[in-house]
Amino acid sequence: MRRLARAAAYRPAWSRGGVRALGPDEDAFTLVAAVVEATGAVDPSAPRTIRLLGDAADVADDDLRAFVGASAEPIRSDGGAADFRSAVASSASGEDGSELVVVASVGGVGGRPAGAVALWFVPGAGPAAPSSTSGDGEDALGGAVRYLSGLPDGSTVWVGPWDDPDGNGRPAGDWDPAASAPSSVSEGAYVPRPRYLESRASRWRFVAERCGACGTLTFPARGRCRACGHGDSLVAEPLSRDGGICVAVTVIGKGGQPTEFDPQVEATGPYAVALVELVPGVRATLSVADQSPESLGIGDRVATQLRRLYAVDGAWRYGRKAVPFRTGGAATRPSASPAPTGPRSTPRRSGGRGRTARRLA
């Protein structure tokens, strides 16, 4: 038998028509990534099997394996609450390896909210997983959220603004991420596809390499030390994905964005870009999501999530973005964000296309 190691639930920060809706940089893959990461089931603890239900079934194998960090076997189902109950029972009754059950809904149809749930089952003795109490007419996500409400305290991580009513999210307007056609034109943000694929696992999971010869930390991982050039004594070292410090920030105004971001700016207006120190000596440049561009200041703590960046070469490019840092432990719905730490500074705005201005601490 397997025991339930951890469960996680995610809800977007945006609303449309009184229910939670995807933001302009979210889709089924980013929903799955948010809850899988929150369970801790990412390399080196990657599961053997991932059961994908609802809109999670649309996630590509290649993207899923690159994010999780292992060649996990996906099992897909488009069903509702009954299929969720079956997936939980199958994962809980196994013995070898670990398994994930992941449910996602991009929302929209019939006023359904967007969100995702993941349950991570691992070998070993422990409390038996409770039976699902969802009704047969309930969709998979609704059944999964109801299931989490019956779990013991401390077993669930609630990611996102669960303390706010559905209608209180940022207005999503008429933006429809699923209808955005990938562009074949690029100006300013283009990275060749081979280079993007080479570093995506490191960038998606924030994994660096520590050189055994000189001790230098290289990020993103390159298979070779950036200081001494050695490639035979590198050790993977995960970086913190939450709690980084903003050391510089700029707001990209309309007309200042690379063309890849034209649809986003037309739909939601200016966006911010922040230089974030992940650990001492390692910084990353991240777009800012789920908050007004002017709300982030130097010295603020940020969390990060995998989101869509832009579409090019007929496909979406993904990367981590800075999102509001929230407190709240397992099995507690997070309350208001903590007071900012460190000095604040008003971000500068960018004027012409492709230019950015930085204010350093």
C-alpha positions, -999 to +999 in steps of 0.1 A: +000+000+000+010+036-005+004+065+018-005+101+009+027+121+014+013+155+004-016+172-014-017+206-031-043+229-046-039+260-068-062+287-078-054+316-101-053+352-090-077+364-118-115+364-121-140+365-149-178+365-145-175+359-107-153+328-109-115+323-109-100+324-144-067+318-160-043+348-163-028+358-196+003+336-190-015+305-177-027+273-193-031+236-184+006+230-182+013+259-158-017+247-136-001+212-134+033+226-127+020+247-098+005+218-079+031+192-087+058+216-074+038+223-042+037+186-034+075+183-036+072+155-062+099+170-084+134+155-091+150+138-072+117+126-057+100+123-091+071+099-093+070+068-115+035+074-127+014+105-131-024+102-135-037+132-154-074+141-153-095+168-168-076+195-187-043+181-172-047+153-198-038+178-225-003+184-212+025+172-235+047+143-223+079+162-232+070+193-211+058+172-182+090+151-180+112+182-184+095+198-155+092+168-132+128+157-139+122+121-147+107+099-174+074+095-156+047+075-173+015+096-179-019+080-177-047+103-190-084+105-184-109+132-194-135+120-169-152+136-139-154+129-102-159+091-107-126+089-126-109+110-099-121+085-072-108+056-093-074+073-098-070+079-061-079+043-053-054+029-079-025+052-067-032+044-030-033+006-035+000+003-053+033-007-037+063+001-059+075+036-066+054+068-061+025+081-081+008+115-086-029+122-093-033+156-109-065+173-119-067+206-137-094+228-151-088+258-174-123+269-165-148+288-187-173+262-197-206+266-177-190+291-153-165+265-141-135+280-122-099+274-132-076+256-108-057+224-101-052+197-075-024+172-070-020+142-046+014+125-042+013+089-030+046+072-018+054+036-007+052+030+030+029+026+060+007+054+070-029+066+075-051+052+047-062+077+022-099+086+028-125+077+003-137+105-020-171+120-010-177+138-043-209+131-062-210+115-096-223+146-112-194+167-100-165+175-123-130+162-115-117+194-100-147+200-078-145+164-065-107+168-059-112+200-039-139+184-018-116+154-012-089+177+001-113+193+026-115+159+043-078+153+047-060+157+080-044+191+090-009+195+076-014+173+046-024+200+021-006+230+007-030+257-006-013+278-033-029+311-044-055+334-029-078+308-013-088+333+013-105+356-013-140+350-028-140+339-064-151+372-077-124+392-060-095+383-083-078+407-108-102+412-137-092+389-166-113+408-191-117+392-226-082+377-227-084+341-238-050+323-234-062+292-251-072+311-283-038+329-287-021+317-318+017+311-316+035+337-337+062+331-363+076+366-359+101+377-332+116+410-321+137+413-290+129+382-269+138+354-293+160+325-281+168+298-306+148+266-299+179+244-293+192+268-267+158+270-250+154+232-249+190+228-236+184+249-204+147+246-198+149+219-172+174+239-152+154+272-156+120+256-150+131+240-117+158+265-107+185+239-105+222+251-106+255+231-107+281+233-080+317+227-093+336+201-072+369+216-084+365+253-075+331+255-057+315+279-082+278+278-086+266+279-123+231+289-132+215+279-154+232+246-155+255+243-186+273+210-180+305+230-175+317+253-147+314+290-157+346+298-137+371+270-143+356+252-172+355+217-155+327+195-166+334+162-148+329+172-111+295+190-112+268+184-086+232+195-091+221+220-065+184+232-063+180+269-057+152+285-037+121+290-058+104+311-031+116+340-010+140+356-035+147+393-030+139+419-057+171+440-063+160+459-094+127+464-111+114+483-142+079+487-157+076+480-195+050+504-208+029+500-239+052+502-270+083+492-250+077+455-251+092+430-276+066+420-302+062+386-285+044+403-256+021+425-278-011+404-271-004+404-233+002+442-232-029+449-253-050+428-229-036+436-195-015+467-200+021+474-188+041+447-170+071+447-147+104+429-150+125+423-119+161+413-111+157+387-083+185+374-061+176+337-056+206+330-033+236+351-026+255+356-058+228+341-081+203+364-098+176+359-124+157+383-145+120+375-142+088+389-155+063+398-128+028+383-127-004+385-107+001+420-094+000+455-106+034+466-121+040+494-096+033+472-065+067+455-065+096+474-049+133+469-043+138+447-012+105+429-015+104+391-013+089+372-042+078+337-049+081+321-084+059+300-106+063+284-140+042+305-165+039+311-203+064+336-216+055+341-253+046+321-284+071+317-313+081+291-338+046+276-336+048+268-298+047+283-264+078+291-244+077+288-207+098+301-178+095+311-142+079+344-132+080+364-100+046+362-082+035+377-048+051+361-018+025+347+005+026+332+040+005+303+051+015+268+061+002+234+050-036+228+053-042+265+060-057+288+034-032+317+031-042+351+045-030+385+034+005+389+021+032+399+046+044+434+049+072+441+025+108+438+038+136+462+030+136+496+014+110+503-013+117+523-044+093+534-072+100+515-104+111+534-134+092+530-167+106+519-200+099+541-230+110+529-265+105+494-278+129+468-265+146+492-239+145+485-202+155+507-173+169+493-140+171+509-106+196+489-085+196+487-047 
